[in-house]
Amino acid sequence: MTVRRYRSGRIARTPVVIAGAAAGTVGAAIGLSAHFARRVLTPARLPEARTIVRAVDSDADGRGRIWLRGPDAALPGKYSFIFDDGSSHARLGAALEQVVRGRDRLVAREVLAVDRGSLRPGARGRVTGWWYTDPAELGFETRRVGLRLEGGPSWAWIVSPPADRALDGRWAIHVHGRGALPEETLRGVAPFARAGITSLILAYRNDPGAPRGLRGRYGLGLAESRDVDAALAWVREQGATSVTLAGWSMGGTACLIAAARGPQHGLVDGLVLDSPAVDWSGLLDRQARLSRVPTGVARLAGALMQLGIVRGAVPGRRSTDIASLSPERFAAELRVPVLIHASPGDTFVPWEGARRLAELKPESVRLRQGAGEHVKLWNVDPGSWERATETFVRGLTEGERTP
């Protein structure tokens, strides 16, 4: 390569130099996008623990309270606080007081119960919408069963309705979201039990006690829907004649796929979805903004997954078919009624995907607009959430094919 110097001493950039710089820029963009794509597909080794206990005391009425600093500390509603690397659990009521000290915002919440562990200053954990940690807390008969998924043996909880309400052949399958565990879905089980429906709470690939996903990755609902298919086949063997799928976040994606195009779709009579990931292209854009990277990085990451350049987690396929995870595709394929709980205030999964699906299928998709953060609508107003869900599933039981 040769270079020319101007009289000023500057190096004149030849086409070779310019091309090399451009290639370096493109290579950097591809590398960043590939990293972003792999992060979306890969489960975190440990859940985040960015909320810290600053103090534990009592308010003027003698109620126990905890002072927290960190994400979601001030959210309205009632929540679980999971701390000590997941080994400890407390239930927190409403936010009682907020104090700003320098850069810190401390929030006091009522302590309703400490189920495991000991709340103390310095403890780290996360505020989550789970609330229940064991199905027995719901007050219904429960048991744990084994079932086989595509990658090997797994397990599930069965929650049975009261014997005098149980409906023959009516089941529901509850599917948690990305980075969560089956416990996440327990909030949504009671309305099904009151309606006489038997519930299966599924542990799918990458959950503790379940098979490892292909390459240890998630499939954005595409791989996980195969586990929903396996659960549908299992409940059919137990005598199920119709099954309602209840999905949270990415679990909602898996349920949509199973109901729209899965091998057991004929068994599905309806869907109940909370904060579902309906539009993965829009979701990747949102995640890019949250990560403070250009949205172009997210779109290139989607292309790399779509082309299989970044390998996905669906057995037998290199690619992750993000193009099929859109409101338009789901609207064209769905043939059953759908109830969606979603919030415009969801900062993690854009609610526009759910709204678009409801606009495209007004005859069969009902969008219930709630208030709250991602998969935390029940926590803000559990009564309304459960009433809407119970009314919907009772309508399915009575043969109403539209909400």
N, C-alpha and C positions, 0 to 999 in steps of 0.2 A: 504494500500500500504506500502511496506517496501523498505528501501533503504540500500545500503551498503556503507561504507566509506573506501576509500583507506587510506593508512598510511599518505599520504600527506594531508589528510583532505578533499580531493575532494569528491563530491557525485558521486557515480557510477550511470550512467543513466540506469535504468532498461528499459525493453521493454515498460512498461506502461508509463514511462515518455516520451520516444521517440514518442510513438503513440500519446500521448496527445499534444506534440509540433507540430507533423505533422498535427493533426486535427485542431489545432489552425491556422496554416499557410493556410491550405485549406479553413477554414472558413473565414479568412481575405481576401483571393483571391476572393472567391465567393461574399463576401460583397462589395468589391471594384468594381467588375464587375457588380453587380446588380445596384450599384449607377451610374456607367457609363451608363448602359443601360437605366435607368430611365431618366437620363439627356438627352440622345439622343431623347427619346420619348416625353419629356415634353417641351412645348413652354416656352420661357423666359417670365417673367412677364413684363419686360421692355426691349426694344432694348438697346444694349450697347451704351454708350456715352463716349468713351475713347479718343476722339479727342478734343482738347481744343484750343480756339482762344487765341493767345498770343498778337496780335496787329492787328489793322486795319489802313491802310494808303494808300498812292498812290505811284506809281512808277514814274520814271523820265518823262514819257510821260503823266502823269496825270491820268492813269488808276487806278481805285480802286483795292486794293489788300488786302488779308487777310493772316496773318501769323498763321500757324497751327503747332501743335505738336501732333503726335499720329498716329494710324494705318491708312494706305492708304493715308496719306497726300501727298506723293510724286508720286503717281501713274500717268502715262501718260494718257492724255485724258481729257475729261470734265465730271463733276460729280455734283450731288446734295450734299449739306451739310444740313442735317436735325438736328436741335438743339432745345434746350429748351423743352426736353421731347416730341419731335415730333410736337410741335405747330408752329415752325418757319422753313423757308426753303429758301435757297439761291442756286444759280447756279454758279459753279466755273469753270473757264477755266483752261488753262494749267498751270503747275508749272513754275514759273518765276525765282525763286532763292532759294537757300538752304544755311543755315548758321548753323554751329555746335557750340554750346555753352556748353562746359562741356559735360555732358551726354545727353543734349538735341539736337535734330536735328529739326530746325525750317524750314518750307517750306512756301514760299510765292506763292499764287495762285491768278490769276486774278478773280475779282468778276464781273460776267456778269449780274447778277440780284439778287435782294432780294425780293422774292415774299411775304413772311410773316415774321414778327418779325424784330429785329434789331441786326445786327452783332456788337459785342462789345467784348473787352478783357474779358476773363473768361468764355465766353459761351462754353458749352460742347455739343457735338453731335457726328455724325458719317458721314463719307464720303461714299456715296452710289451711285450706278449706275442708280437710278430711272430716274432722269432728269425731267420727267413730273409728276405733282401731280394731274392733272385733265384731263380727256379725251378731254374736250373742247379745251385745248391747242393745240391739234393736227390739228385743223382747219376743222374737219368734223362734220357732224350732230351727236349729241350724246343724249342719254336718259338713265335713270336708270329704271330698271324693277325689279320686285320681282319674285322669283322662289322658289320652295320647294325642299329641299334636304332631304336626308335620316333622318336627325335629327331634321328637322323643317324648317321654312322659312328663306330664305337668299335673296341676291340681286345680281345684275350684272349691268355693263354698256354695252350698245349697241352702237357701232360706225358704222355708215352707210357710204358706199362709195358715191362719187358723183353720182347723179341720172343718169347721162348719161353713167356711167361705171358699174352700179350695175348689177350683174349677178343673175338671179333668182335661188334660191335654194342653192347658194354657201355661206357657213358660215365658220367661224373659232372660236375656243374657246381658250382663253389665260389663262394659269394657272401658278400662281406665285410659288415661292419656299418656303422652310422652313424658318420661322422667318421673312418673308417679308409680303407684302400686295399686293392687286391687282394693285396698282400703279406701281409696279416693271415692269409689262408687257407692259405698255403703249408705251415704246420705240419701241416695235416690231410691233405695229398695223399699222403704215402708209403703209408699203409695201403691206399689205393685202388690205387696202382700195384702193390703186392705182390700184391693180389688179381686183377691182370690188367685193371684198369679204366683207360681213358683219361680224363684229367681236363682240363676247360676251366676256367680261372680267369678270371672275368669282370670287366671294367671297365665299370661301369654309370654312369648319368646322374650328373653332378656330379663324376665322377672326372677327373683330368687325362687328356686325350686322348679323352674321351667327351663326348657332348652335354650341354649345360647343362640341368638340370631346369626344368620350367615355373616361371617367376618365380624361378628360381635356388634352388628349395626342394626339400627332401625330401618324400616322400609316405608316410612311416612304413611303408614296405613295399608300400603299395598302388600307387604309381607304379613303384617298382623291380621289382615282380613282372612288369611288362610287359617289362622288359629280360630277366628270366629266361625269359619266354615266347619272346622273340626268340632267345635263346641255345638254347633247346630246339628251336626250328624249325631253327636252323643246324646243330646236331649231327645232327638227323634227316636233313638233306640230305647229311651226311657218312657216313650209313649207320648211325646209332644206332638200335637197336631197343628199348633200355631205358636209362633214365637215373636215377641217384641224385642227389638235390639235397643239397648240404652248405651250410648257412647258419649264420652267426655273428651273434648279436645281432639287429639289424634285418634283416640278410640272412636270418636264420631266418624272420622274418615274411614276407619276400618269397617264400621257398621254400614256406612253408605255403600262401600264397595261390595260387601257381602250381600246386602239387600238388592243392589242394582245388577250385579253381574256374577255373583258367586254361585257355585254349584248347588247350594241349598237355598237359593233365593226364594223358591216357591213356598218354603215353610214360614217365611217372614211375613207378619201381618202389619207391621208398622215400626216406626222409629221414634225414639225420644232422645234428643241430642242436647248436650249442654256445651256451649262455647265451642262448637265444632269447627275443625279445620276443613272448610269446604273449598277454599281457593288457595292452593299451595303456592302459586306464583305470587299472589298478593301477600301471603304469609312470609315468604322469603324476603320480599321488599321490606316488610315491617321489621323483620329480624335484622336486616342490614342497618336500618336506621337506629335500632336499639343498640347495635354494636358499633355505631358511628363509622360505618364504611359506606361508600357510595352504593346506591341501589343498582348501578351497573354491575357491581361485583356479585350481587345476589342473582341477577338475571343471567350472568355468565355461569355462575354456579349451577343454576337450574339447567342450563344448556349442557354443561359437563355431565350432570347426572342423567339427563335425558339421553345423551349420546353414549353413556356408559364409559366415558373417559374417567370419571370418578365412579368406581364400582358401587353398585347398590347392594341391597340386602334381600332381594327377591330370588329365591332358588331358581336356577335355570336361566337367569337373565342377568346380563351385565348392567343393564340400564335401570333407572328409576323413572317410570313414565309419569312425570309431573304433569304433562299435557292432559292426562286423563283425570286429573284431580281438580276439576273446575266446576262451578255451578252449572255451566251449560251442559257438560257431559252428564252430570248427575240428574239434571232436570229431564234430559232426554231418556234416561234409562230407568228412573224410579217409577214403580207402579203401586206403591203403598203410601198410606198417610204418614205424615211426619210432623212431630212437634219439636220446635227448636227454641231453647232458652238461650238468649244471647244478649249482650250488652254493648251499646255504643262506647262505653267506658273501658272496654277490654283493650289493654295496651299491648297484649301479647299476640293474640290472633285477631286480625281485623274482622269486625262483625259484618262488613260489606258482603263477604261471601255468603253468609247465611241470608242476608237481606236479598241478595240477588237471586238465590235459589227460591225464596218465597215469592219473589216477583215473577219468576219464570213458571212456577207451578202453584198459582193461587188456589186452584181447586183441591189441592191435596197437602200443601205445606203451610202450616201455621207457625208464624214467628211470634213468640212471646218476648217482648222487649223487657228486660230486667235492668236492674242497676247493680253495678259492682264490677270487680275485676275478673280476670280470666278464671273460669270454673269456680267462681265464688259467689254466684248469684243466689244459690240456696242459703248461704250464710247471712246474706243481707235480709232476706225475707223468706224463710223456710216455709211458712204457711202458704203463701201464694204459689211458690214453686211446687209444693206437694199437691195442692188442690188442682192446679192446672194439669199436672201429670196424671193424677188419679182420674180426673174427668176424661182425659184423652184415652187412657188405656181401658177404662170401663166402656167407652164408646167402641173401641176395637172388639172387646169381648161381646158386646151386644150386636155386633155385625155391622156397625157404621163404618163404612170404608173411606169416609172423608172426615176431617176434623170439624 
